Amino acid sequence: MNLAVAEAQQPSLWSSIREAVRGSHQDFTKGSLNRAILLLAIPMVLEMVLESLFAVVDVFWVGRVGANAVATVGLTESLMLLIFAIGMGLSLSTTAMVARRIGEKDPEDAAVAGVQAIIIGLAISVLLGIPALIFAPDLLHLMGASPEIVATGSGYARIALGGSGVVLLLFLNNAIFRGAGDAAIAMRLLWVSNIINLILDPCLIFGWGPFPRLGVTGAALATFIGRGIGVLYQFYRLMKGTERIRILRRQVRLNLDVILRLLRVSLAGIFQFMIAQSSWIGLVRIVSIFGASALAGYTIAIRIVIFAILPSWGLSNAAATLVGQNLGAKQPERAETSVWRTGFYNMIFLGCVGIAFILLALQIVHIFSRDPAVVPLAVSALRIVSTGNIGYAYAMVMLQAFNGAGDTVTPTIVNFFGFWVFEIPLAYWLAIHQGMHSNGVYWSIVIAEGSIAVASIILFKQGRWKQRMI
């Protein structure tokens, strides 16, 4: 059956949505491509919405504590971006390898790849978590935190950075599910994590009921507990198994050949996201020059933007899975078509979100803060950054398509020139030398992301990613 006939015979939209949330058993290398995108994208989008809720809920409650508490969250999260970079880099190689094996109809080797990814994640968690736990206050100071912010936020930073291993494992386990096409499972486990976080956040921050009053530290503890329980649930589902993938006891062992292949792809991927995420550290360091109110405004605005952009990462992850599985099934043209369609859908979604944020910026910011020194700065940041949404939409889909094919080098090069060579110097020049203050930082984000989108589209059209082996 050709693609046009398959598209015409697809089930109703409502039945597809129900199947996507429940968990689909469709072979994504066959049949309707629009339906395949829908079935993968809906749970992945919901997964990313739920992941972003961790950040939004924290800011919502911490905003009631004060500007120093919000600034603590912003500075710590900027450092956490390095952990996210490692998690994303490992995750993209895990998704690519698992998806390729599933496309080749080899679930046994897909499970072996998943086990090796988890082993790598556990090792990195120990190597990073212990030093971060010890030196968290010093890291805050290096980020430009005032003595008051360090005093307020040391406990938050110790828990968030020292317990970063749960973030890594959450990313890696979900990458296994996504690569196998079990996106609905990844979504459902985040429901568990978020419900726990939603309940514990105000209890631990304000000391409700029998809980101690921990202030901003309570937000970090609530998130750690929620994510930790989510990781335990992931392990349970991987060992129990699904129709697509199951980890057997005999597979829980070192396989150096697979580990080396994963690391080879992951190193470029980690560096790719390290470049992107560390650029945010450079940006927040520039914003910190203008004081705690500017930092708080930045933190609120960026959290709101991330809440919208993470669902778009869900669409991008759907494209990566389709690329990996269809390349494994020797169908490169279907892989390419899936990327163009996903990019178009992402553009429509983020474009609508950008318009809403520009028009309703004040009302949205007021949900998180009423501080007269913070609100106008957050509103300005939200409006400026939202003007670049269409560029973000295409850039993230195109770069994830390369990653899904196992080509992590091309996105790394694009990110290096886009963020380090262009964005950070531009932000400093606009903010300091042109006197635009924090607004200059936000305009640099829009300009750099638009340039990255154009470069990614040009490179994707060249098609070299289709020949990538993994």
C-alpha positions in Angstrom: 0.0 0.0 0.0 1.5 3.4 -1.0 1.7 6.4 1.3 -1.1 8.3 -0.3 -3.6 5.4 0.1 -2.5 4.8 3.7 -3.1 8.5 4.5 -6.6 8.4 3.0 -7.5 5.3 5.1 -6.3 6.5 8.5 -8.7 6.2 11.5 -10.5 9.3 12.9 -8.6 12.0 14.8 -10.3 11.2 18.1 -9.5 7.5 17.9 -5.9 8.3 17.1 -5.6 10.6 20.1 -7.0 8.0 22.4 -4.6 5.4 21.0 -1.7 7.8 21.4 -2.5 8.4 25.1 -3.2 4.7 25.8 -0.1 3.5 23.9 0.1 2.5 20.3 1.2 -0.8 18.9 1.6 0.5 15.3 4.7 -0.2 13.3 5.9 3.4 12.6 7.9 2.3 9.5 4.6 1.5 7.7 1.2 3.1 7.0 0.1 6.7 7.4 2.9 9.0 8.2 0.6 11.7 9.6 -0.9 9.1 12.0 2.6 7.9 13.0 3.6 11.5 13.8 0.4 11.9 15.8 0.7 8.7 17.7 4.3 9.5 18.7 4.0 13.2 19.2 1.0 13.4 21.5 2.6 11.3 24.4 6.0 12.9 23.8 4.4 16.4 23.9 2.5 15.6 27.0 5.7 14.1 28.5 7.6 17.4 27.9 4.7 19.4 29.3 4.9 17.3 32.4 8.7 17.7 32.6 8.3 21.5 32.3 5.8 21.4 35.1 8.7 20.7 37.6 10.2 24.0 36.8 6.9 26.0 36.6 5.6 24.7 39.9 8.8 25.5 41.6 8.8 29.1 40.4 5.1 29.5 41.2 5.7 28.7 44.9 9.2 30.0 45.3 8.0 33.4 43.9 6.0 33.7 47.1 9.3 33.5 49.1 11.1 36.5 47.5 13.4 37.7 44.7 16.5 36.1 46.3 14.8 32.7 46.3 13.7 33.1 42.7 17.3 34.2 41.7 18.6 31.1 43.5 16.4 28.9 41.4 17.5 30.7 38.2 21.2 30.4 39.0 21.0 26.8 40.1 19.0 25.8 37.1 21.6 27.5 34.9 24.2 25.1 36.4 21.7 22.2 36.0 21.7 22.9 32.3 25.1 21.2 32.2 23.6 18.1 33.7 20.7 18.3 31.2 23.3 18.6 28.4 24.9 15.3 29.5 21.5 13.7 29.9 20.3 14.9 26.5 23.5 13.9 24.8 23.3 10.4 26.2 19.6 10.2 25.5 19.8 11.1 21.9 22.4 8.4 21.2 20.3 5.9 23.2 17.1 6.8 21.3 18.9 6.6 18.0 20.5 3.2 18.7 17.3 1.7 20.2 15.1 3.1 17.4 17.5 1.7 14.7 17.4 -1.8 16.3 13.6 -1.7 16.6 13.5 -0.6 12.9 15.6 -3.6 12.1 13.2 -5.8 14.1 15.8 -6.7 16.7 14.3 -5.9 20.2 17.0 -8.1 21.9 19.8 -5.8 20.9 17.6 -2.7 21.6 17.3 -3.9 25.2 21.1 -4.5 25.4 21.7 -0.9 24.2 19.3 0.4 26.9 21.1 -1.5 29.7 24.5 0.0 28.6 23.0 3.5 28.6 21.7 3.0 32.1 25.2 1.8 33.3 26.8 4.9 31.8 24.2 7.1 33.4 24.8 5.6 36.9 28.5 6.1 36.6 28.2 9.7 35.6 25.7 10.4 38.4 28.2 9.4 41.0 31.1 11.3 39.4 29.1 14.5 39.1 26.8 14.3 42.1 29.3 14.0 44.9 31.5 17.1 44.0 28.3 19.1 43.2 26.9 18.3 46.7 30.1 19.5 48.3 30.8 22.6 46.3 27.3 23.9 45.6 27.7 27.2 47.5 31.0 28.0 45.7 29.3 27.3 42.4 26.6 29.8 43.2 29.2 32.4 44.1 31.0 31.8 40.8 27.7 32.4 39.0 27.6 36.0 40.4 25.3 35.3 43.4 25.3 37.9 46.2 26.1 36.7 49.7 22.4 36.9 50.5 21.5 34.6 47.6 24.2 32.1 48.6 22.9 32.1 52.2 19.3 31.6 51.0 20.0 29.1 48.3 22.9 26.8 49.4 20.5 24.1 50.5 18.5 24.2 47.3 21.7 24.0 45.2 23.1 21.1 47.2 20.0 19.0 46.7 19.4 20.0 43.1 23.0 19.6 41.9 24.0 16.7 44.2 20.9 14.7 43.3 21.3 15.4 39.6 21.6 11.6 38.9 17.8 11.2 39.1 17.6 13.7 36.2 20.1 11.7 34.1 18.3 8.4 34.7 14.9 10.0 34.0 16.2 11.2 30.7 17.9 7.9 29.8 15.1 5.6 30.7 12.6 7.7 28.8 15.0 7.7 25.8 14.8 3.9 25.8 11.0 4.0 25.7 10.9 6.7 23.0 13.4 4.9 20.8 11.2 1.7 21.1 8.1 3.7 20.2 6.6 3.4 23.7 6.2 7.1 24.2 2.9 6.7 26.2 4.8 4.9 29.0 7.3 7.8 29.3 4.4 10.2 29.6 2.5 8.2 32.2 5.5 7.9 34.6 5.9 11.7 34.6 2.3 12.0 35.8 3.4 10.0 38.9 6.5 12.3 39.4 4.6 15.5 38.9 1.7 14.6 41.2 4.2 14.0 44.0 6.0 17.2 43.3 2.8 19.2 43.2 1.8 17.9 46.6 5.2 18.2 48.3 6.3 21.6 46.9 4.1 23.9 49.1 4.2 21.5 52.0 8.0 21.5 52.2 8.4 25.2 51.3 5.9 26.6 53.7 5.8 23.9 56.3 2.2 22.9 55.8 0.8 20.2 58.1 3.4 17.9 59.6 6.1 18.9 57.1 9.1 21.2 58.1 9.3 24.7 56.8 12.3 24.5 54.5 11.8 27.6 52.3 13.4 27.4 48.8 15.3 24.2 49.9 11.9 22.5 50.1 11.3 23.0 46.4 14.5 21.1 45.5 13.7 18.3 47.9 10.1 17.9 46.5 11.4 17.8 43.0 14.1 15.2 43.9 11.6 12.9 45.6 9.1 13.2 42.7 11.8 12.4 40.1 13.3 9.7 42.2 10.1 7.8 42.5 9.6 8.3 38.7 13.0 6.6 38.1 12.0 3.6 40.2 8.8 3.2 38.2 10.8 3.4 35.0 13.0 0.5 36.1 9.9 -1.5 37.0 8.4 -1.0 33.6 11.6 -1.8 31.7 12.0 -5.1 33.6 8.3 -6.0 33.3 8.5 -5.3 29.6 6.2 -4.0 26.9 5.3 -5.3 23.5 8.3 -3.4 22.0 11.0 -3.8 24.5 11.9 -5.7 27.7 15.1 -5.9 29.7 15.8 -9.4 30.8 18.0 -10.3 33.9 20.6 -12.0 31.7 21.0 -8.7 29.8 21.9 -6.7 32.9 25.7 -6.9 32.4 28.5 -4.9 30.8 28.8 -5.0 27.1 31.9 -2.9 26.2 31.3 -3.0 22.5 27.9 -1.4 22.8 29.1 1.0 25.5 31.9 2.2 23.3 29.5 2.7 20.4 27.1 4.6 22.6 29.9 6.8 24.0 31.2 7.5 20.5 27.9 9.0 19.4 27.1 10.4 22.9 30.3 12.4 23.2 29.5 14.6 20.2 25.9 14.7 21.5 26.9 15.7 25.0 29.2 18.4 23.6 26.4 19.5 21.3 24.0 20.1 24.2 26.8 21.3 26.4 27.5 24.1 24.0 23.8 25.0 23.8 23.2 24.8 27.6 26.4 26.4 28.7 25.4 29.4 26.5 22.5 29.9 28.9 25.1 30.1 31.7 26.9 32.8 29.8 23.6 34.7 29.2 22.5 34.5 32.9 26.0 35.6 33.9 25.5 38.8 31.8 22.0 39.3 33.2 23.3 39.0 36.8 25.3 42.2 36.2 22.0 44.1 36.4 20.9 42.8 39.8 18.6 40.4 41.6 15.4 41.9 40.0 16.8 41.3 36.5 17.8 37.8 37.4 14.3 37.1 38.9 12.6 38.5 35.7 14.9 36.4 33.5 14.1 33.3 35.6 10.3 33.8 35.4 10.3 34.6 31.7 12.6 31.7 30.7 10.6 29.2 32.8 7.4 30.3 31.0 9.1 30.0 27.6 10.5 26.6 28.5 7.0 25.5 29.4 6.0 26.2 25.8 9.2 25.0 24.1 9.5 21.6 25.9 6.3 20.3 24.2 7.9 21.3 20.9 10.8 19.1 22.0 8.2 16.4 22.2 7.4 16.9 18.5 11.2 17.0 17.7 11.7 13.7 19.6 8.9 12.2 17.5 10.8 13.2 14.4 14.0 11.6 15.8 12.3 8.3 16.5 10.7 8.2 13.0 14.1 9.0 11.4 15.8 6.3 13.4 13.2 3.6 12.9 12.7 4.3 9.2 16.5 4.4 8.4 16.7 1.0 10.2 13.9 -0.2 7.9 15.8 1.2 4.9 13.2 3.9 4.1 15.2 7.2 4.0 12.6 9.1 2.0 9.9 8.3 4.5 12.3 9.5 7.2 12.9 12.8 5.4 9.2 13.5 4.8 8.5 12.9 8.5 10.9 15.6 9.4 9.5 18.3 7.1 6.0 17.6 8.3 6.9 17.6 11.9 8.8 20.9 11.4 5.7 22.5 9.8 3.4 21.3 12.7 5.9 22.6 15.2 6.1 26.0 13.5 2.3 26.4 13.7 2.2 25.4 17.3 5.1 27.6 18.5 3.9 30.5 16.3 0.5 30.5 18.0 2.2 30.3 21.5 4.4 33.2 20.6 1.5 35.4 19.6 -0.3 34.5 22.9 2.8 35.3 25.0 3.4 38.7 23.3 -0.3 39.7 23.8 -0.8 38.3 27.3 2.7 38.7 28.8 1.7 40.9 31.7 -1.2 38.6 32.8 1.0 35.5 32.5 3.9 37.0 34.5 1.4 38.1 37.2 0.7 34.5 37.9 4.3 34.1 39.2 5.1 37.5 40.6 3.6 40.8 41.6 6.9 42.4 42.6 6.9 45.9 40.9 10.7 45.7 40.3 10.5 42.3 38.7 7.3 42.3 36.6 8.3 44.8 33.9 11.6 43.0 33.4 10.0 39.6 33.1 7.3 41.0 30.7 9.9 42.5 28.4 11.9 39.3 28.4 8.9 37.2 27.6 7.8 39.4 24.7 11.2 39.6 23.1 12.1 35.9 23.3 8.7 34.9 22.0 9.3 36.8 18.7 11.7 34.1 17.8 9.4 31.1 18.2 9.2 30.2 14.5 13.0 30.0 14.3 13.1 27.8 17.4 10.4 25.5 16.0 12.4 24.6 12.8 15.8 24.5 14.5 14.9 22.0 17.1 13.2 19.6 14.7 16.0 19.7 12.2 18.8 19.2 14.8 16.9 16.3 16.4 16.5 14.7 13.0 20.3 14.6 12.6 20.5 13.1 16.1 17.9 10.5 15.3 20.0 9.4 12.4 23.0 9.1 14.6 24.7 12.2 13.1 25.5 14.1 16.3 28.5 16.0 14.7 26.5 18.3 12.4 24.3 19.7 15.2 27.4 20.1 17.4 29.1 22.3 14.8 25.9 24.3 14.2 25.5 24.9 18.0 29.2 25.9 18.4 29.0 28.6 15.8 25.5 29.6 16.7 25.8 29.9 20.4 29.5 30.4 21.4 30.8 32.3 18.4 27.7 34.4 17.7 25.1 34.5 20.5 27.2 35.2 23.6 29.4 37.9 22.1 26.3 39.5 20.6 24.5 39.4 24.0 27.5 41.1 25.7 27.8 43.7 22.9 24.0 44.6 22.9 23.7 44.5 26.7 26.8 46.4 27.7 28.2 48.4 24.8 24.8 49.3 23.2 23.2 50.0 26.6 20.3 47.7 26.1 20.9 46.0 29.5 19.1 42.6 29.9 16.9 43.3 26.8 20.1 43.0 24.7 20.6 39.5 26.0 17.0 38.5 24.9 17.4 39.9 21.4 20.6 38.0 21.0 18.7 34.8 21.7 16.2 35.6 18.9 18.8 36.5 16.4 21.1 33.5 17.1 18.2 30.9 17.1 17.0 32.3 13.7 20.5 31.9 12.3 20.7 28.3 13.6 17.4 27.4 12.0 18.5 28.6 8.6 21.8 26.7 8.8 20.1 23.5 10.0 17.6 23.6 7.1 20.4 24.1 4.5 22.5 21.2 6.0 19.4 18.9 6.2 18.6 19.4 2.6 22.0 18.1 1.6 21.0 14.6 2.8 24.3 13.2 4.1 22.5 12.1 7.3 20.8 9.4 5.4 24.0 7.4 5.0 24.9 7.5 8.7 25.5 4.1 10.3 25.1 3.4 14.1 
